Amino acid sequence: MAMEMRLPVPRKPVSESLGRETKKHLVVPGDTITTDTGFMRGHGTYIGEEKLIASVAGPVERVNKLICVKALKTRYNGEVGDIVVGRITEVQQKRWKVETNSRLDSVLLLSSMNLPGGELRRRSAEDELAMRGFLQEGDLISAEVQAVFSDGAVSLHTRSLKYGKLGQGVLVQVPPSLVKRQKTHFHDLPCGASVILGNNGFIWIYPTPEHKEEDAGGFIANLEPVSLADREVISRLRNCIVSLVTQRMLLYDTSILYCYEASLPHQIKDILKPEVMEEIVMETRQRLLEQEG
Amino acid sequence: MASVALSEAEKVYIVHGVQEDLRVDGRGCEDYRCVEVETDVVSNTSGSARVKLGHTDILVGVKAEMGTPKLEKPNEGYLEFFVDCSANATPEFEGRGGDDLGTEIANTLYRIFNNKSSVDLKSLCISPREHCWILYVDVLLLECGGNLFDAISIAVKAALFNTRIPKVRVLEDEEGSKDIELSDDPYDCIRLSVENVPCIVTLCKIGYRHVVDATLQEEACSLASLLVSVTSKGVVTCMRKVGKGSLDPESIFEMMEGSSARLAAPLGHFPAAPYQLVTD
């Protein structure tokens, strides 16, 4: 049983990754990007006093004549085809409101949800009354973005057996810009747990199910106790993801796995100490660079 | 208290984990998160401290002002507590939303300091029945990440340790009117002894076991908590039960004997040696 107290230390700046030749042009709100008027202004910029000024903090990206600034810390902006993990906040008539760390709550229509048993039919009034039986306030779901409304709100669907209500596990919230876009966001890690990397920054870590169940979307939650070995893996993964986020590393299955392996010599609760965090993320960075080069 | 929504399955996962002594972040039931303490952060106060416990961020400022002593205690100064739950912490605290929690915390602080030994109030007296020092302790909640009471008590203790009260001299005139003279030297001041200032230990009951230093998610799974305020010598100054669930008297006894007794010593060594890793 331990209690540790320490004085605050100034955070070390995240060291530049060693393999990059071109330095990114970073700006903060109010910085002048260019005084050349030949450029078109994109997201994150505005014209003031005949200069192009940044309105968000991030790297400047330039495509031919278009200049935009991609914000580092921002709410999730939905794009069609993204996988998201969300939490139900409201049950309304014929739809659920889902919280996905975006500016507006996302919407999950009753018609976009799979019925148990996988039947295909028009949703009736009884289905509407039974909505709370499927998903209640506070439940977590994994879904895919179907459409984006004009005001930026996102419409979700769970029209596949791999999406649906999530069972036992741990949710970690990270900035959405740190989740790398990949072909698949559902990973079964070899260390013994599975992870869903939501594009909206919600990361779900759960014990790998023993057999692939065929019930639609896992509506019947499995509430049996998870074994201690699985719990240790899940807790370690959670702490590794938190340390990668603190050091601003991109999150994808390989980086998480390397970080997990680098953290094995330490105790799970020690991973959250700043010195240990820096050490394991440094090692992860090294391994990733070796793998690329 | 700020709360998070959790699904049933998540709550079951947390409760089962606590039974097996492995919490979501790998800690045991009796492990605290790393605490960061900084004193002397606000320049225009007599003493201040900032404490970060995980995601909980507390700022405390102490101002010493002169006033008249209370009628029933003419030889002592006193402390006044005020807790401000700022809307920065969670949107629930917007407007008057944080007032209830603020008054609850302030009342708890009054209770734990309501004894003769915590702070030497006689040293705050300048002249009996006429002048004394009143210490206004203001607590500001910057971020709410679970386990508020513990963090606030640590911050109040650190701020009191940091408090510098200027030395005064009372001069008598021939007519009998008294004049108070403050010394000009900013370093000529008296410091309070915080050896006996208690710290609060919150024990949340989750399932059949209790945890220390619960996060917001763990607090959402617990129905009842026990707040014990204990000094470094193991003296309990106040005990309070919060929450709508019930606690068995046996389990209360076990919680007090076990956890708070073990935590009294490490909490007591602070703030003299803040860099130590104190283990049991």
Chai-1 contact restraints between the chains, C-beta under 6 A:
chainA,res_idxA,chainB,res_idxB,connection_type,confidence,min_distance_angstrom,max_distance_angstrom,comment,restraint_id
A,M1,B,E30,contact,1.0,0.0,6.0,A-B,restraint_1
A,M1,B,R262,contact,1.0,0.0,6.0,A-B,restraint_2
A,M1,B,D280,contact,1.0,0.0,6.0,A-B,restraint_3
A,A2,B,T279,contact,1.0,0.0,6.0,A-B,restraint_4
A,M3,B,Y32,contact,1.0,0.0,6.0,A-B,restraint_5
A,M3,B,P266,contact,1.0,0.0,6.0,A-B,restraint_6
A,E4,B,C34,contact,1.0,0.0,6.0,A-B,restraint_7
A,E4,B,L277,contact,1.0,0.0,6.0,A-B,restraint_8
A,M5,B,V35,contact,1.0,0.0,6.0,A-B,restraint_9
A,M5,B,V37,contact,1.0,0.0,6.0,A-B,restraint_10
A,M5,B,F270,contact,1.0,0.0,6.0,A-B,restraint_11
A,M5,B,P274,contact,1.0,0.0,6.0,A-B,restraint_12
A,R6,B,E36,contact,1.0,0.0,6.0,A-B,restraint_13
A,L7,B,P274,contact,1.0,0.0,6.0,A-B,restraint_14
A,P8,B,E36,contact,1.0,0.0,6.0,A-B,restraint_15
A,P8,B,E38,contact,1.0,0.0,6.0,A-B,restraint_16
A,G138,B,A5,contact,1.0,0.0,6.0,A-B,restraint_17
A,G138,B,L6,contact,1.0,0.0,6.0,A-B,restraint_18
A,G138,B,S7,contact,1.0,0.0,6.0,A-B,restraint_19
A,D139,B,S7,contact,1.0,0.0,6.0,A-B,restraint_20
A,L140,B,S7,contact,1.0,0.0,6.0,A-B,restraint_21
A,G167,B,A9,contact,1.0,0.0,6.0,A-B,restraint_22
A,Q168,B,A9,contact,1.0,0.0,6.0,A-B,restraint_23
A,Q168,B,Y13,contact,1.0,0.0,6.0,A-B,restraint_24
A,V170,B,V24,contact,1.0,0.0,6.0,A-B,restraint_25
A,A221,B,A9,contact,1.0,0.0,6.0,A-B,restraint_26
A,L223,B,V12,contact,1.0,0.0,6.0,A-B,restraint_27
A,P225,B,H16,contact,1.0,0.0,6.0,A-B,restraint_28
A,L228,B,E20,contact,1.0,0.0,6.0,A-B,restraint_29
A,R231,B,G17,contact,1.0,0.0,6.0,A-B,restraint_30
A,R231,B,L22,contact,1.0,0.0,6.0,A-B,restraint_31
A,S235,B,G26,contact,1.0,0.0,6.0,A-B,restraint_32
A,N239,B,G26,contact,1.0,0.0,6.0,A-B,restraint_33
A,I268,B,G26,contact,1.0,0.0,6.0,A-B,restraint_34
A,K269,B,G26,contact,1.0,0.0,6.0,A-B,restraint_35
A,K269,B,R27,contact,1.0,0.0,6.0,A-B,restraint_36
